């Protein structure tokens, strides 16, 4: 099952259990109480803040940006980029919508090359 079809809490619980990490151990690693983490995993509480989501991603060995998206968040560095050039970024993202992952990766490589010139 893909992460996008599951709720945040159910996804992290499944990933945590697959890695055989206990609830208390995981909570300690991310700096929250086991009770709080349990409620997040049951989707009774909303996903935690970006720094905690990033810690969870590292622990379960999952891409942080994908996990942030599942949490309904956008990485703070991306929000900063959008704020710097809102019109251009909106145009770019709308134009890129519908492209394949391969096309997006190619565009990212081209943008990196252009930036290095």
PDB file as gemmi writes it, atoms N, CA and C in Angstrom:
CRYST1    1.000    1.000    1.000  90.00  90.00  90.00 P 1                      
ATOM      1  N   UNK A   1       0.840  -1.191   0.000  1.00  0.00           N  
ATOM      2  CA  UNK A   1       0.000   0.000   0.000  1.00  0.00           C  
ATOM      3  C   UNK A   1       0.875   1.242   0.000  1.00  0.00           C  
ATOM      4  N   UNK A   2       0.535   2.238  -0.786  1.00  0.00           N  
ATOM      5  CA  UNK A   2       1.313   3.468  -0.858  1.00  0.00           C  
ATOM      6  C   UNK A   2       0.972   4.360   0.328  1.00  0.00           C  
ATOM      7  N   UNK A   3       1.954   5.160   0.724  1.00  0.00           N  
ATOM      8  CA  UNK A   3       1.780   6.058   1.864  1.00  0.00           C  
ATOM      9  C   UNK A   3       0.612   7.031   1.656  1.00  0.00           C  
ATOM     10  N   UNK A   4       0.419   7.507   0.438  1.00  0.00           N  
ATOM     11  CA  UNK A   4      -0.613   8.501   0.164  1.00  0.00           C  
ATOM     12  C   UNK A   4      -2.030   8.018   0.393  1.00  0.00           C  
ATOM     13  N   UNK A   5      -2.243   6.725   0.440  1.00  0.00           N  
ATOM     14  CA  UNK A   5      -3.599   6.182   0.611  1.00  0.00           C  
ATOM     15  C   UNK A   5      -3.926   5.918   2.067  1.00  0.00           C  
ATOM     16  N   UNK A   6      -2.927   5.968   2.892  1.00  0.00           N  
ATOM     17  CA  UNK A   6      -3.102   5.704   4.312  1.00  0.00           C  
ATOM     18  C   UNK A   6      -3.051   7.014   5.071  1.00  0.00           C  
ATOM     19  N   UNK A   7      -3.679   7.053   6.230  1.00  0.00           N  
ATOM     20  CA  UNK A   7      -3.546   8.224   7.080  1.00  0.00           C  
ATOM     21  C   UNK A   7      -2.161   8.205   7.710  1.00  0.00           C  
ATOM     22  N   UNK A   8      -1.706   9.384   8.105  1.00  0.00           N  
ATOM     23  CA  UNK A   8      -0.364   9.540   8.676  1.00  0.00           C  
ATOM     24  C   UNK A   8      -0.126   8.580   9.833  1.00  0.00           C  
ATOM     25  N   UNK A   9      -1.009   8.587  10.810  1.00  0.00           N  
ATOM     26  CA  UNK A   9      -0.808   7.764  12.007  1.00  0.00           C  
ATOM     27  C   UNK A   9      -0.746   6.283  11.705  1.00  0.00           C  
ATOM     28  N   UNK A  10      -1.659   5.803  10.892  1.00  0.00           N  
ATOM     29  CA  UNK A  10      -1.689   4.378  10.532  1.00  0.00           C  
ATOM     30  C   UNK A  10      -0.412   3.993   9.789  1.00  0.00           C  
ATOM     31  N   UNK A  11       0.059   4.888   8.928  1.00  0.00           N  
ATOM     32  CA  UNK A  11       1.275   4.612   8.171  1.00  0.00           C  
ATOM     33  C   UNK A  11       2.485   4.504   9.098  1.00  0.00           C  
ATOM     34  N   UNK A  12       2.653   5.470  10.010  1.00  0.00           N  
ATOM     35  CA  UNK A  12       3.847   5.399  10.868  1.00  0.00           C  
ATOM     36  C   UNK A  12       3.769   4.215  11.828  1.00  0.00           C  
ATOM     37  N   UNK A  13       2.577   3.882  12.298  1.00  0.00           N  
ATOM     38  CA  UNK A  13       2.460   2.710  13.172  1.00  0.00           C  
ATOM     39  C   UNK A  13       2.866   1.445  12.420  1.00  0.00           C  
ATOM     40  N   UNK A  14       2.378   1.296  11.189  1.00  0.00           N  
ATOM     41  CA  UNK A  14       2.705   0.120  10.390  1.00  0.00           C  
ATOM     42  C   UNK A  14       4.210   0.040  10.131  1.00  0.00           C  
ATOM     43  N   UNK A  15       4.809   1.171   9.805  1.00  0.00           N  
ATOM     44  CA  UNK A  15       6.247   1.199   9.544  1.00  0.00           C  
ATOM     45  C   UNK A  15       7.054   0.917  10.823  1.00  0.00           C  
ATOM     46  N   UNK A  16       6.620   1.486  11.932  1.00  0.00           N  
ATOM     47  CA  UNK A  16       7.310   1.272  13.215  1.00  0.00           C  
ATOM     48  C   UNK A  16       7.261  -0.202  13.594  1.00  0.00           C  
ATOM     49  N   UNK A  17       6.087  -0.798  13.473  1.00  0.00           N  
ATOM     50  CA  UNK A  17       5.929  -2.210  13.827  1.00  0.00           C  
ATOM     51  C   UNK A  17       6.722  -3.109  12.878  1.00  0.00           C  
ATOM     52  N   UNK A  18       6.771  -2.751  11.597  1.00  0.00           N  
ATOM     53  CA  UNK A  18       7.532  -3.536  10.621  1.00  0.00           C  
ATOM     54  C   UNK A  18       9.025  -3.534  10.964  1.00  0.00           C  
ATOM     55  N   UNK A  19       9.482  -2.440  11.560  1.00  0.00           N  
ATOM     56  CA  UNK A  19      10.892  -2.342  11.955  1.00  0.00           C  
ATOM     57  C   UNK A  19      11.112  -2.861  13.382  1.00  0.00           C  
ATOM     58  N   UNK A  20      10.024  -3.356  13.976  1.00  0.00           N  
ATOM     59  CA  UNK A  20      10.079  -3.907  15.343  1.00  0.00           C  
ATOM     60  C   UNK A  20      10.624  -2.901  16.358  1.00  0.00           C  
ATOM     61  N   UNK A  21      10.117  -1.668  16.249  1.00  0.00           N  
ATOM     62  CA  UNK A  21      10.471  -0.617  17.191  1.00  0.00           C  
ATOM     63  C   UNK A  21       9.271  -0.431  18.112  1.00  0.00           C  
ATOM     64  N   UNK A  22       9.507  -0.511  19.403  1.00  0.00           N  
ATOM     65  CA  UNK A  22       8.427  -0.342  20.372  1.00  0.00           C  
ATOM     66  C   UNK A  22       7.928   1.097  20.423  1.00  0.00           C  
ATOM     67  N   UNK A  23       6.684   1.265  20.836  1.00  0.00           N  
ATOM     68  CA  UNK A  23       6.078   2.595  20.943  1.00  0.00           C  
ATOM     69  C   UNK A  23       6.889   3.497  21.867  1.00  0.00           C  
ATOM     70  N   UNK A  24       7.262   2.985  23.051  1.00  0.00           N  
ATOM     71  CA  UNK A  24       8.024   3.794  24.013  1.00  0.00           C  
ATOM     72  C   UNK A  24       9.387   4.188  23.457  1.00  0.00           C  
ATOM     73  N   UNK A  25      10.049   3.244  22.780  1.00  0.00           N  
ATOM     74  CA  UNK A  25      11.367   3.516  22.187  1.00  0.00           C  
ATOM     75  C   UNK A  25      11.266   4.610  21.125  1.00  0.00           C  
ATOM     76  N   UNK A  26      10.259   4.484  20.277  1.00  0.00           N  
ATOM     77  CA  UNK A  26      10.057   5.472  19.213  1.00  0.00           C  
ATOM     78  C   UNK A  26       9.746   6.839  19.810  1.00  0.00           C  
ATOM     79  N   UNK A  27       8.852   6.874  20.791  1.00  0.00           N  
ATOM     80  CA  UNK A  27       8.480   8.139  21.419  1.00  0.00           C  
ATOM     81  C   UNK A  27       9.712   8.818  22.015  1.00  0.00           C  
ATOM     82  N   UNK A  28      10.562   8.036  22.663  1.00  0.00           N  
ATOM     83  CA  UNK A  28      11.775   8.583  23.275  1.00  0.00           C  
ATOM     84  C   UNK A  28      12.701   9.159  22.199  1.00  0.00           C  
ATOM     85  N   UNK A  29      12.841   8.444  21.087  1.00  0.00           N  
ATOM     86  CA  UNK A  29      13.720   8.883  20.004  1.00  0.00           C  
ATOM     87  C   UNK A  29      13.266  10.198  19.375  1.00  0.00           C  
ATOM     88  N   UNK A  30      11.950  10.413  19.322  1.00  0.00           N  
ATOM     89  CA  UNK A  30      11.475  11.655  18.691  1.00  0.00           C  
ATOM     90  C   UNK A  30      11.172  12.750  19.711  1.00  0.00           C  
ATOM     91  N   UNK A  31      11.253  12.410  20.990  1.00  0.00           N  
ATOM     92  CA  UNK A  31      11.084  13.423  22.028  1.00  0.00           C  
ATOM     93  C   UNK A  31       9.648  13.759  22.372  1.00  0.00           C  
ATOM     94  N   UNK A  32       8.783  12.738  22.353  1.00  0.00           N  
ATOM     95  CA  UNK A  32       7.386  12.925  22.738  1.00  0.00           C  
ATOM     96  C   UNK A  32       7.008  11.832  23.733  1.00  0.00           C  
ATOM     97  N   UNK A  33       5.854  11.981  24.358  1.00  0.00           N  
ATOM     98  CA  UNK A  33       5.404  10.957  25.299  1.00  0.00           C  
ATOM     99  C   UNK A  33       4.803   9.778  24.522  1.00  0.00           C  
ATOM    100  N   UNK A  34       4.898   8.572  25.093  1.00  0.00           N  
ATOM    101  CA  UNK A  34       4.274   7.411  24.438  1.00  0.00           C  
ATOM    102  C   UNK A  34       2.769   7.604  24.241  1.00  0.00           C  
ATOM    103  N   UNK A  35       2.109   8.255  25.185  1.00  0.00           N  
ATOM    104  CA  UNK A  35       0.670   8.506  25.072  1.00  0.00           C  
ATOM    105  C   UNK A  35       0.370   9.377  23.856  1.00  0.00           C  
ATOM    106  N   UNK A  36       1.165  10.439  23.702  1.00  0.00           N  
ATOM    107  CA  UNK A  36       0.979  11.333  22.556  1.00  0.00           C  
ATOM    108  C   UNK A  36       1.189  10.574  21.249  1.00  0.00           C  
ATOM    109  N   UNK A  37       2.280   9.813  21.161  1.00  0.00           N  
ATOM    110  CA  UNK A  37       2.573   9.067  19.936  1.00  0.00           C  
ATOM    111  C   UNK A  37       1.468   8.063  19.633  1.00  0.00           C  
ATOM    112  N   UNK A  38       0.962   7.416  20.666  1.00  0.00           N  
ATOM    113  CA  UNK A  38      -0.123   6.456  20.489  1.00  0.00           C  
ATOM    114  C   UNK A  38      -1.353   7.130  19.874  1.00  0.00           C  
ATOM    115  N   UNK A  39      -1.667   8.325  20.361  1.00  0.00           N  
ATOM    116  CA  UNK A  39      -2.835   9.052  19.835  1.00  0.00           C  
ATOM    117  C   UNK A  39      -2.596   9.525  18.402  1.00  0.00           C  
ATOM    118  N   UNK A  40      -1.352   9.899  18.095  1.00  0.00           N  
ATOM    119  CA  UNK A  40      -1.014  10.277  16.718  1.00  0.00           C  
ATOM    120  C   UNK A  40      -1.177   9.063  15.812  1.00  0.00           C  
ATOM    121  N   UNK A  41      -0.658   7.908  16.259  1.00  0.00           N  
ATOM    122  CA  UNK A  41      -0.739   6.688  15.448  1.00  0.00           C  
ATOM    123  C   UNK A  41      -2.172   6.226  15.228  1.00  0.00           C  
ATOM    124  N   UNK A  42      -3.054   6.539  16.152  1.00  0.00           N  
ATOM    125  CA  UNK A  42      -4.476   6.174  15.980  1.00  0.00           C  
ATOM    126  C   UNK A  42      -5.249   7.285  15.287  1.00  0.00           C  
ATOM    127  N   UNK A  43      -4.512   8.305  14.824  1.00  0.00           N  
ATOM    128  CA  UNK A  43      -5.092   9.460  14.141  1.00  0.00           C  
ATOM    129  C   UNK A  43      -6.109  10.202  15.005  1.00  0.00           C  
ATOM    130  N   UNK A  44      -5.920  10.139  16.330  1.00  0.00           N  
ATOM    131  CA  UNK A  44      -6.752  10.912  17.259  1.00  0.00           C  
ATOM    132  C   UNK A  44      -6.181  12.315  17.424  1.00  0.00           C  
ATOM    133  N   UNK A  45      -4.869  12.453  17.224  1.00  0.00           N  
ATOM    134  CA  UNK A  45      -4.195  13.746  17.256  1.00  0.00           C  
ATOM    135  C   UNK A  45      -3.646  14.003  15.856  1.00  0.00           C  
ATOM    136  N   UNK A  46      -3.541  15.277  15.471  1.00  0.00           N  
ATOM    137  CA  UNK A  46      -2.934  15.574  14.164  1.00  0.00           C  
ATOM    138  C   UNK A  46      -1.443  15.228  14.181  1.00  0.00           C  
ATOM    139  N   UNK A  47      -0.844  15.095  13.010  1.00  0.00           N  
ATOM    140  CA  UNK A  47       0.593  14.817  12.962  1.00  0.00           C  
ATOM    141  C   UNK A  47       1.383  15.897  13.704  1.00  0.00           C  
ATOM    142  N   UNK A  48       2.547  15.526  14.232  1.00  0.00           N  
ATOM    143  CA  UNK A  48       3.360  16.496  14.976  1.00  0.00           C  
ATOM    144  C   UNK A  48       4.020  17.524  14.052  1.00  0.00           C  
ATOM    145  N   UNK A  49       4.773  18.423  14.649  1.00  0.00           N  
ATOM    146  CA  UNK A  49       5.475  19.487  13.918  1.00  0.00           C  
ATOM    147  C   UNK A  49       6.549  18.906  12.997  1.00  0.00           C  
ATOM    148  N   UNK A  50       7.000  19.735  12.080  1.00  0.00           N  
ATOM    149  CA  UNK A  50       7.960  19.314  11.055  1.00  0.00           C  
ATOM    150  C   UNK A  50       9.195  18.623  11.621  1.00  0.00           C  
ATOM    151  N   UNK A  51       9.780  19.171  12.691  1.00  0.00           N  
ATOM    152  CA  UNK A  51      11.012  18.562  13.225  1.00  0.00           C  
ATOM    153  C   UNK A  51      10.765  17.133  13.704  1.00  0.00           C  
ATOM    154  N   UNK A  52       9.617  16.892  14.304  1.00  0.00           N  
ATOM    155  CA  UNK A  52       9.276  15.547  14.784  1.00  0.00           C  
ATOM    156  C   UNK A  52       8.981  14.610  13.604  1.00  0.00           C  
ATOM    157  N   UNK A  53       8.300  15.122  12.589  1.00  0.00           N  
ATOM    158  CA  UNK A  53       8.015  14.310  11.402  1.00  0.00           C  
ATOM    159  C   UNK A  53       9.331  13.906  10.729  1.00  0.00           C  
ATOM    160  N   UNK A  54      10.278  14.823  10.695  1.00  0.00           N  
ATOM    161  CA  UNK A  54      11.599  14.511  10.109  1.00  0.00           C  
ATOM    162  C   UNK A  54      12.309  13.421  10.917  1.00  0.00           C  
ATOM    163  N   UNK A  55      12.207  13.488  12.249  1.00  0.00           N  
ATOM    164  CA  UNK A  55      12.817  12.454  13.099  1.00  0.00           C  
ATOM    165  C   UNK A  55      12.157  11.099  12.842  1.00  0.00           C  
ATOM    166  N   UNK A  56      10.835  11.104  12.740  1.00  0.00           N  
ATOM    167  CA  UNK A  56      10.100   9.857  12.465  1.00  0.00           C  
ATOM    168  C   UNK A  56      10.562   9.283  11.129  1.00  0.00           C  
ATOM    169  N   UNK A  57      10.670  10.139  10.117  1.00  0.00           N  
ATOM    170  CA  UNK A  57      11.094   9.693   8.786  1.00  0.00           C  
ATOM    171  C   UNK A  57      12.463   9.016   8.860  1.00  0.00           C  
ATOM    172  N   UNK A  58      13.380   9.608   9.614  1.00  0.00           N  
ATOM    173  CA  UNK A  58      14.726   9.025   9.736  1.00  0.00           C  
ATOM    174  C   UNK A  58      14.658   7.672  10.441  1.00  0.00           C  
ATOM    175  N   UNK A  59      13.855   7.576  11.484  1.00  0.00           N  
ATOM    176  CA  UNK A  59      13.756   6.342  12.267  1.00  0.00           C  
ATOM    177  C   UNK A  59      13.151   5.208  11.433  1.00  0.00           C  
ATOM    178  N   UNK A  60      12.102   5.518  10.667  1.00  0.00           N  
ATOM    179  CA  UNK A  60      11.456   4.464   9.874  1.00  0.00           C  
ATOM    180  C   UNK A  60      12.067   4.349   8.475  1.00  0.00           C  
ATOM    181  N   UNK A  61      13.129   5.122   8.217  1.00  0.00           N  
ATOM    182  CA  UNK A  61      13.844   5.089   6.951  1.00  0.00           C  
ATOM    183  C   UNK A  61      12.911   5.393   5.785  1.00  0.00           C  
ATOM    184  N   UNK A  62      12.261   6.557   5.867  1.00  0.00           N  
ATOM    185  CA  UNK A  62      11.316   6.976   4.835  1.00  0.00           C  
ATOM    186  C   UNK A  62      11.671   8.403   4.416  1.00  0.00           C  
ATOM    187  N   UNK A  63      11.361   8.763   3.186  1.00  0.00           N  
ATOM    188  CA  UNK A  63      11.650  10.104   2.699  1.00  0.00           C  
ATOM    189  C   UNK A  63      10.891  11.154   3.521  1.00  0.00           C  
ATOM    190  N   UNK A  64      11.614  12.147   4.035  1.00  0.00           N  
ATOM    191  CA  UNK A  64      11.011  13.164   4.896  1.00  0.00           C  
ATOM    192  C   UNK A  64       9.965  13.998   4.164  1.00  0.00           C  
ATOM    193  N   UNK A  65      10.241  14.365   2.906  1.00  0.00           N  
ATOM    194  CA  UNK A  65       9.273  15.168   2.154  1.00  0.00           C  
ATOM    195  C   UNK A  65       7.969  14.407   1.924  1.00  0.00           C  
ATOM    196  N   UNK A  66       8.076  13.104   1.632  1.00  0.00           N  
ATOM    197  CA  UNK A  66       6.865  12.294   1.438  1.00  0.00           C  
ATOM    198  C   UNK A  66       6.082  12.180   2.740  1.00  0.00           C  
ATOM    199  N   UNK A  67       6.805  11.997   3.854  1.00  0.00           N  
ATOM    200  CA  UNK A  67       6.114  11.869   5.138  1.00  0.00           C  
ATOM    201  C   UNK A  67       5.483  13.202   5.545  1.00  0.00           C  
ATOM    202  N   UNK A  68       6.160  14.308   5.258  1.00  0.00           N  
ATOM    203  CA  UNK A  68       5.572  15.630   5.533  1.00  0.00           C  
ATOM    204  C   UNK A  68       4.306  15.829   4.705  1.00  0.00           C  
ATOM    205  N   UNK A  69       4.334  15.409   3.450  1.00  0.00           N  
ATOM    206  CA  UNK A  69       3.145  15.533   2.598  1.00  0.00           C  
ATOM    207  C   UNK A  69       2.002  14.705   3.160  1.00  0.00           C  
ATOM    208  N   UNK A  70       2.307  13.497   3.624  1.00  0.00           N  
ATOM    209  CA  UNK A  70       1.284  12.647   4.225  1.00  0.00           C  
ATOM    210  C   UNK A  70       0.709  13.306   5.484  1.00  0.00           C  
ATOM    211  N   UNK A  71       1.560  14.076   6.167  1.00  0.00           N  
ATOM    212  CA  UNK A  71       1.137  14.796   7.370  1.00  0.00           C  
ATOM    213  C   UNK A  71       0.390  16.088   7.020  1.00  0.00           C  
ATOM    214  N   UNK A  72       0.285  16.392   5.723  1.00  0.00           N  
ATOM    215  CA  UNK A  72      -0.417  17.606   5.301  1.00  0.00           C  
ATOM    216  C   UNK A  72       0.433  18.853   5.461  1.00  0.00           C  
ATOM    217  N   UNK A  73       1.751  18.674   5.428  1.00  0.00           N  
ATOM    218  CA  UNK A  73       2.671  19.794   5.611  1.00  0.00           C  
ATOM    219  C   UNK A  73       3.630  19.901   4.429  1.00  0.00           C  
ATOM    220  N   UNK A  74       4.252  21.070   4.326  1.00  0.00           N  
ATOM    221  CA  UNK A  74       5.289  21.309   3.332  1.00  0.00           C  
ATOM    222  C   UNK A  74       6.535  21.712   4.098  1.00  0.00           C  
ATOM    223  N   UNK A  75       7.685  21.192   3.699  1.00  0.00           N  
ATOM    224  CA  UNK A  75       8.938  21.500   4.383  1.00  0.00           C  
ATOM    225  C   UNK A  75       9.161  23.010   4.432  1.00  0.00           C  
ATOM    226  N   UNK A  76       9.672  23.496   5.551  1.00  0.00           N  
ATOM    227  CA  UNK A  76       9.853  24.936   5.743  1.00  0.00           C  
ATOM    228  C   UNK A  76      10.791  25.552   4.707  1.00  0.00           C  
ATOM    229  N   UNK A  77      11.806  24.808   4.263  1.00  0.00           N  
ATOM    230  CA  UNK A  77      12.698  25.377   3.249  1.00  0.00           C  
ATOM    231  C   UNK A  77      11.950  25.593   1.933  1.00  0.00           C  
ATOM    232  N   UNK A  78      10.979  24.733   1.627  1.00  0.00           N  
ATOM    233  CA  UNK A  78      10.192  24.905   0.410  1.00  0.00           C  
ATOM    234  C   UNK A  78       9.250  26.095   0.525  1.00  0.00           C  
ATOM    235  N   UNK A  79       8.680  26.281   1.696  1.00  0.00           N  
ATOM    236  CA  UNK A  79       7.786  27.434   1.894  1.00  0.00           C  
ATOM    237  C   UNK A  79       8.574  28.725   1.738  1.00  0.00           C  
ATOM    238  N   UNK A  80       9.817  28.727   2.220  1.00  0.00           N  
ATOM    239  CA  UNK A  80      10.679  29.908   2.073  1.00  0.00           C  
ATOM    240  C   UNK A  80      10.931  30.208   0.599  1.00  0.00           C  
ATOM    241  N   UNK A  81      11.205  29.154  -0.189  1.00  0.00           N  
ATOM    242  CA  UNK A  81      11.457  29.318  -1.621  1.00  0.00           C  
ATOM    243  C   UNK A  81      10.214  29.894  -2.306  1.00  0.00           C  
ATOM    244  N   UNK A  82       9.050  29.372  -1.965  1.00  0.00           N  
ATOM    245  CA  UNK A  82       7.792  29.852  -2.557  1.00  0.00           C  
ATOM    246  C   UNK A  82       7.547  31.307  -2.180  1.00  0.00           C  
ATOM    247  N   UNK A  83       7.833  31.680  -0.934  1.00  0.00           N  
ATOM    248  CA  UNK A  83       7.627  33.064  -0.492  1.00  0.00           C  
ATOM    249  C   UNK A  83       8.549  34.040  -1.208  1.00  0.00           C  
ATOM    250  N   UNK A  84       9.755  33.577  -1.574  1.00  0.00           N  
ATOM    251  CA  UNK A  84      10.710  34.442  -2.274  1.00  0.00           C  
ATOM    252  C   UNK A  84      10.212  34.820  -3.662  1.00  0.00           C  
ATOM    253  N   UNK A  85       9.571  33.872  -4.337  1.00  0.00           N  
ATOM    254  CA  UNK A  85       9.082  34.090  -5.704  1.00  0.00           C  
ATOM    255  C   UNK A  85       7.725  33.437  -5.884  1.00  0.00           C  
ATOM    256  N   UNK A  86       6.708  33.958  -5.238  1.00  0.00           N  
ATOM    257  CA  UNK A  86       5.406  33.277  -5.257  1.00  0.00           C  
ATOM    258  C   UNK A  86       4.797  33.109  -6.654  1.00  0.00           C  
ATOM    259  N   UNK A  87       4.833  34.138  -7.461  1.00  0.00           N  
ATOM    260  CA  UNK A  87       4.213  34.047  -8.790  1.00  0.00           C  
ATOM    261  C   UNK A  87       4.949  33.043  -9.660  1.00  0.00           C  
ATOM    262  N   UNK A  88       6.279  33.119  -9.699  1.00  0.00           N  
ATOM    263  CA  UNK A  88       7.067  32.228 -10.536  1.00  0.00           C  
ATOM    264  C   UNK A  88       6.941  30.775 -10.085  1.00  0.00           C  
ATOM    265  N   UNK A  89       6.954  30.555  -8.781  1.00  0.00           N  
ATOM    266  CA  UNK A  89       6.843  29.188  -8.265  1.00  0.00           C  
ATOM    267  C   UNK A  89       5.456  28.620  -8.538  1.00  0.00           C  
ATOM    268  N   UNK A  90       4.426  29.440  -8.390  1.00  0.00           N  
ATOM    269  CA  UNK A  90       3.064  28.978  -8.689  1.00  0.00           C  
ATOM    270  C   UNK A  90       2.961  28.596 -10.164  1.00  0.00           C  
ATOM    271  N   UNK A  91       3.491  29.458 -11.040  1.00  0.00           N  
ATOM    272  CA  UNK A  91       3.470  29.162 -12.482  1.00  0.00           C  
ATOM    273  C   UNK A  91       4.225  27.873 -12.777  1.00  0.00           C  
ATOM    274  N   UNK A  92       5.406  27.727 -12.169  1.00  0.00           N  
ATOM    275  CA  UNK A  92       6.238  26.547 -12.397  1.00  0.00           C  
ATOM    276  C   UNK A  92       5.525  25.271 -11.939  1.00  0.00           C  
ATOM    277  N   UNK A  93       4.983  25.304 -10.737  1.00  0.00           N  
ATOM    278  CA  UNK A  93       4.320  24.110 -10.198  1.00  0.00           C  
ATOM    279  C   UNK A  93       3.077  23.740 -10.995  1.00  0.00           C  
ATOM    280  N   UNK A  94       2.323  24.752 -11.414  1.00  0.00           N  
ATOM    281  CA  UNK A  94       1.138  24.457 -12.229  1.00  0.00           C  
ATOM    282  C   UNK A  94       1.528  23.872 -13.580  1.00  0.00           C  
ATOM    283  N   UNK A  95       2.599  24.401 -14.168  1.00  0.00           N  
ATOM    284  CA  UNK A  95       3.066  23.892 -15.456  1.00  0.00           C  
ATOM    285  C   UNK A  95       3.595  22.458 -15.308  1.00  0.00           C  
ATOM    286  N   UNK A  96       4.207  22.157 -14.168  1.00  0.00           N  
ATOM    287  CA  UNK A  96       4.800  20.839 -13.948  1.00  0.00           C  
ATOM    288  C   UNK A  96       3.769  19.791 -13.531  1.00  0.00           C  
ATOM    289  N   UNK A  97       2.605  20.234 -13.133  1.00  0.00           N  
ATOM    290  CA  UNK A  97       1.571  19.286 -12.702  1.00  0.00           C  
ATOM    291  C   UNK A  97       1.242  18.317 -13.825  1.00  0.00           C  
ATOM    292  N   UNK A  98       1.197  17.045 -13.486  1.00  0.00           N  
ATOM    293  CA  UNK A  98       0.865  16.035 -14.483  1.00  0.00           C  
ATOM    294  C   UNK A  98       2.078  15.410 -15.155  1.00  0.00           C  
ATOM    295  N   UNK A  99       3.262  15.977 -14.931  1.00  0.00           N  
ATOM    296  CA  UNK A  99       4.472  15.378 -15.493  1.00  0.00           C  
ATOM    297  C   UNK A  99       4.788  14.084 -14.744  1.00  0.00           C  
ATOM    298  N   UNK A 100       5.505  13.202 -15.401  1.00  0.00           N  
ATOM    299  CA  UNK A 100       5.908  11.960 -14.738  1.00  0.00           C  
ATOM    300  C   UNK A 100       7.023  12.253 -13.733  1.00  0.00           C  
ATOM    301  N   UNK A 101       7.258  11.317 -12.847  1.00  0.00           N  
ATOM    302  CA  UNK A 101       8.344  11.459 -11.870  1.00  0.00           C  
ATOM    303  C   UNK A 101       9.677  11.597 -12.604  1.00  0.00           C  
ATOM    304  N   UNK A 102       9.823  10.867 -13.695  1.00  0.00           N  
ATOM    305  CA  UNK A 102      11.050  10.944 -14.497  1.00  0.00           C  
ATOM    306  C   UNK A 102      11.234  12.336 -15.098  1.00  0.00           C  
ATOM    307  N   UNK A 103      10.141  12.908 -15.630  1.00  0.00           N  
ATOM    308  CA  UNK A 103      10.194  14.267 -16.182  1.00  0.00           C  
ATOM    309  C   UNK A 103      10.564  15.276 -15.098  1.00  0.00           C  
ATOM    310  N   UNK A 104       9.990  15.109 -13.928  1.00  0.00           N  
ATOM    311  CA  UNK A 104      10.279  16.023 -12.812  1.00  0.00           C  
ATOM    312  C   UNK A 104      11.748  15.923 -12.400  1.00  0.00           C  
ATOM    313  N   UNK A 105      12.273  14.699 -12.351  1.00  0.00           N  
ATOM    314  CA  UNK A 105      13.683  14.503 -11.987  1.00  0.00           C  
ATOM    315  C   UNK A 105      14.585  15.163 -13.025  1.00  0.00           C  
ATOM    316  N   UNK A 106      14.225  15.055 -14.296  1.00  0.00           N  
ATOM    317  CA  UNK A 106      15.014  15.670 -15.373  1.00  0.00           C  
ATOM    318  C   UNK A 106      15.004  17.193 -15.218  1.00  0.00           C  
ATOM    319  N   UNK A 107      13.830  17.763 -14.934  1.00  0.00           N  
ATOM    320  CA  UNK A 107      13.735  19.210 -14.715  1.00  0.00           C  
ATOM    321  C   UNK A 107      14.581  19.648 -13.519  1.00  0.00           C  
ATOM    322  N   UNK A 108      14.560  18.857 -12.461  1.00  0.00           N  
ATOM    323  CA  UNK A 108      15.353  19.182 -11.267  1.00  0.00           C  
ATOM    324  C   UNK A 108      16.840  19.185 -11.597  1.00  0.00           C  
ATOM    325  N   UNK A 109      17.278  18.207 -12.390  1.00  0.00           N  
ATOM    326  CA  UNK A 109      18.691  18.159 -12.787  1.00  0.00           C  
ATOM    327  C   UNK A 109      19.048  19.372 -13.645  1.00  0.00           C  
ATOM    328  N   UNK A 110      18.155  19.740 -14.563  1.00  0.00           N  
ATOM    329  CA  UNK A 110      18.400  20.911 -15.411  1.00  0.00           C  
ATOM    330  C   UNK A 110      18.463  22.189 -14.576  1.00  0.00           C  
ATOM    331  N   UNK A 111      17.584  22.300 -13.598  1.00  0.00           N  
ATOM    332  CA  UNK A 111      17.589  23.481 -12.739  1.00  0.00           C  
ATOM    333  C   UNK A 111      18.887  23.539 -11.932  1.00  0.00           C  
ATOM    334  N   UNK A 112      19.354  22.392 -11.460  1.00  0.00           N  
ATOM    335  CA  UNK A 112      20.605  22.347 -10.696  1.00  0.00           C  
ATOM    336  C   UNK A 112      21.778  22.784 -11.585  1.00  0.00           C  
ATOM    337  N   UNK A 113      21.819  22.292 -12.817  1.00  0.00           N  
ATOM    338  CA  UNK A 113      22.886  22.687 -13.749  1.00  0.00           C  
ATOM    339  C   UNK A 113      22.837  24.191 -14.026  1.00  0.00           C  
ATOM    340  N   UNK A 114      21.634  24.722 -14.237  1.00  0.00           N  
ATOM    341  CA  UNK A 114      21.474  26.165 -14.517  1.00  0.00           C  
ATOM    342  C   UNK A 114      21.939  26.987 -13.316  1.00  0.00           C  
ATOM    343  N   UNK A 115      21.678  26.505 -12.122  1.00  0.00           N  
ATOM    344  CA  UNK A 115      22.058  27.216 -10.911  1.00  0.00           C  
ATOM    345  C   UNK A 115      23.579  27.234 -10.748  1.00  0.00           C  
ATOM    346  N   UNK A 116      24.234  26.158 -11.196  1.00  0.00           N  
ATOM    347  CA  UNK A 116      25.692  26.035 -11.027  1.00  0.00           C  
ATOM    348  C   UNK A 116      26.470  26.883 -12.038  1.00  0.00           C  
ATOM    349  N   UNK A 117      25.808  27.374 -13.089  1.00  0.00           N  
ATOM    350  CA  UNK A 117      26.491  28.189 -14.111  1.00  0.00           C  
ATOM    351  C   UNK A 117      26.802  29.579 -13.605  1.00  0.00           C  
TER     352      UNK A 117                                                      
END                                                                             
